[in-house]
Amino acid sequence: MEATAVQASGRQVQVSGRDVTLEGFLAVPENAQGVVVFAHGSGSGRFSPRNNYVAGVLQEGGLATLLIDLLEESEADDRDKVFDIDLLAERLRLATGWLHGEPSTRHLRVGYFGASTGAAAALQAAALEGAEIGAVVSRGGRPDLAMPYLPRVQAPVLLIVGGNDLPVIPLNEQAYAALETTKELVIIPGATHLFEEPGKLEEVACLARDWFQRYLVPME
């Protein structure tokens, strides 16, 4: 990955629920305009270099970020749980509730940034949370895995796909058609699934930043 100039910061936090404790990093810039929870995909977690890069760009743009492992360490190698969208979405909602109770973020509107299977979890959680979620961004995601929930999503949704990620493009097009909210599908020319090509991850980060800045505003 080329994009290393911006790195995320944050303090270590724990989000606890019924029989689960999730590890995360929370960063809250001064005068933050919203808070974005990262839903990592396919077994990735809070140390993901790509998501940390994107989080750094969001922080520079005045957005708080929560990079959180949706699975405990003992669960991370369980492929059934890695692809359990219901479980991941429920854990994401747990993190959302925690942010509502955290003094530094409880006044901020929540958005979701999802990658790969995490995008499906983000959209399913957004559908279940309703108006509580202000915006969703998917990077190289599988939003089709949340297809039954897509018509219920109220938050504005940005789907970002690499132009060379050929298997995933039609899946995003199907999901885009199913969404009934404010939506946009951006296909980045020359990018593959992980956006490893020079300049491509920067494009993703800037698109995400702009989307969240547009739709995440302080709650009245």
C-alpha positions in Angstrom: 0.0 0.0 0.0 1.4 3.3 -1.0 -0.7 5.7 1.1 1.3 6.0 4.4 1.5 9.8 4.8 -1.5 10.0 7.0 -2.0 7.7 10.0 -4.8 7.4 12.4 -4.5 8.3 16.1 -6.6 7.5 19.0 -6.9 6.0 22.5 -7.6 2.4 23.2 -11.2 1.6 24.3 -13.2 -1.4 25.1 -16.9 -1.9 24.2 -18.6 -4.5 26.3 -21.9 -6.2 25.8 -23.5 -9.5 26.6 -20.6 -12.0 26.9 -18.4 -10.0 24.5 -15.7 -7.3 24.9 -14.6 -5.5 21.7 -11.2 -3.7 21.4 -11.0 -0.4 19.6 -9.2 2.9 19.0 -11.2 6.1 19.4 -10.0 9.4 18.1 -11.9 12.6 18.6 -10.5 15.8 16.9 -11.3 19.2 18.4 -14.7 20.4 17.3 -15.5 17.1 15.6 -18.4 17.2 13.2 -19.4 13.6 13.4 -18.1 10.1 14.4 -17.4 7.3 11.9 -17.3 3.6 13.0 -15.2 1.3 10.8 -16.7 -2.1 10.0 -13.7 -4.1 8.9 -14.3 -7.0 6.5 -13.3 -10.7 6.1 -11.4 -11.0 9.4 -9.6 -7.6 9.3 -9.5 -5.4 12.4 -8.5 -2.2 14.0 -4.9 -2.5 12.9 -5.9 -2.6 9.2 -3.4 -0.3 7.4 -5.9 0.7 4.8 -8.6 1.6 7.2 -6.1 3.4 9.5 -5.1 5.5 6.5 -8.7 6.4 5.7 -9.3 7.1 9.4 -6.4 9.5 9.4 -7.8 11.4 6.5 -11.2 11.6 8.2 -9.6 12.9 11.4 -7.8 15.6 9.4 -11.2 16.5 8.0 -12.6 17.1 11.5 -14.3 13.7 12.0 -14.0 11.4 15.0 -13.3 7.8 14.2 -13.8 4.4 16.0 -11.7 1.6 14.6 -13.0 -1.5 16.4 -12.7 -5.3 16.1 -16.1 -6.7 15.6 -14.9 -10.1 16.7 -12.9 -11.0 19.8 -9.4 -12.4 19.3 -10.7 -15.9 20.0 -13.3 -15.5 17.3 -11.1 -14.0 14.6 -10.2 -17.3 13.0 -13.7 -18.7 13.0 -14.7 -18.4 9.3 -18.4 -18.8 10.2 -18.3 -15.7 12.4 -16.1 -13.8 9.9 -19.0 -14.1 7.4 -21.9 -13.9 9.9 -23.4 -10.6 8.8 -26.1 -10.8 11.4 -23.5 -11.1 14.2 -21.2 -8.3 12.7 -24.2 -6.0 12.4 -25.2 -6.6 16.0 -21.7 -5.9 17.2 -21.7 -2.7 15.1 -24.9 -1.6 16.8 -23.3 -2.4 20.2 -20.5 0.0 19.3 -23.0 2.6 18.2 -24.8 2.4 21.5 -21.4 2.8 23.3 -20.7 6.0 21.3 -24.0 7.4 22.4 -23.0 6.9 26.0 -19.3 8.1 25.6 -19.0 11.7 26.8 -16.7 12.8 23.9 -19.0 11.4 21.2 -22.5 11.3 22.5 -23.4 14.7 20.9 -22.1 13.5 17.5 -24.0 11.9 14.6 -22.8 8.4 13.7 -21.7 7.2 10.3 -20.4 3.8 9.2 -17.4 3.0 6.9 -17.5 -0.6 5.8 -15.1 -2.7 3.7 -15.7 -6.1 2.1 -18.2 -8.0 4.3 -18.1 -5.1 6.8 -20.0 -3.1 4.2 -22.9 -5.5 4.5 -22.8 -5.3 8.3 -22.7 -1.5 8.1 -25.8 -1.4 5.8 -27.7 -3.9 7.8 -27.0 -2.1 11.1 -27.9 1.2 9.4 -31.2 -0.2 8.3 -31.9 -1.4 11.9 -30.8 1.8 13.5 -32.9 4.0 11.2 -32.5 7.7 11.5 -29.7 7.3 14.2 -27.2 6.7 11.4 -26.3 9.8 9.3 -24.2 8.3 6.5 -22.7 5.1 5.2 -19.6 4.5 2.9 -18.7 1.2 1.4 -15.1 0.5 0.1 -14.8 -2.5 -2.2 -17.8 -3.9 -0.3 -20.3 -6.7 -0.6 -23.5 -4.7 0.1 -25.4 -7.4 -1.7 -25.0 -9.6 1.4 -27.4 -7.2 3.1 -29.9 -7.2 0.3 -33.1 -7.8 2.3 -32.2 -4.8 4.5 -31.2 -2.3 1.8 -34.7 -0.8 1.1 -34.9 0.1 4.8 -31.7 2.1 4.9 -32.4 5.8 5.6 -28.8 7.1 5.7 -27.2 8.4 2.5 -25.0 5.7 1.0 -21.8 6.0 -1.0 -20.6 2.8 -2.7 -17.0 2.9 -3.9 -15.7 0.1 -6.2 -12.5 -0.4 -8.1 -12.9 -0.3 -11.9 -10.8 -3.5 -12.2 -12.7 -5.3 -9.4 -14.8 -6.9 -12.0 -16.7 -9.6 -9.8 -17.7 -6.9 -7.3 -19.0 -4.2 -9.7 -22.3 -6.0 -10.6 -22.9 -6.9 -7.0 -22.7 -3.2 -6.1 -24.9 -2.2 -9.0 -27.5 -4.7 -7.7 -27.3 -3.2 -4.2 -27.4 0.3 -5.6 -30.7 -0.5 -7.4 -32.2 -1.9 -4.2 -31.3 1.2 -2.1 -34.2 3.7 -1.8 -32.3 6.4 0.0 -29.9 9.2 -1.2 -27.1 7.2 -2.9 -24.1 7.3 -5.2 -22.0 4.6 -6.9 -18.4 5.6 -7.7 -16.2 3.3 -9.8 -12.6 4.3 -9.6 -10.8 3.6 -12.9 -7.7 1.4 -12.7 -8.3 0.3 -9.1 -8.5 -3.3 -7.9 -10.3 -4.7 -4.9 -7.8 -3.4 -2.2 -7.1 -0.1 -4.0 -3.4 -0.8 -3.8 -2.5 1.1 -7.0 -0.8 4.5 -6.6 -3.2 7.2 -5.6 -6.3 5.0 -5.5 -6.7 4.7 -1.7 -6.3 8.5 -1.4 -9.3 8.8 -3.8 -11.3 6.5 -1.6 -10.4 8.5 1.6 -11.2 11.8 0.0 -14.5 10.6 -1.3 -15.4 9.2 2.1 -14.3 12.3 3.9 -16.4 14.5 1.7 -19.5 12.3 2.0 -19.3 12.2 5.8 -18.6 16.0 6.0 -21.7 16.5 3.9 -24.1 14.3 5.8 -22.7 14.1 9.4 -23.6 17.3 11.2 -23.8 18.0 14.9 -27.2 16.9 16.3 -29.4 19.7 17.5 
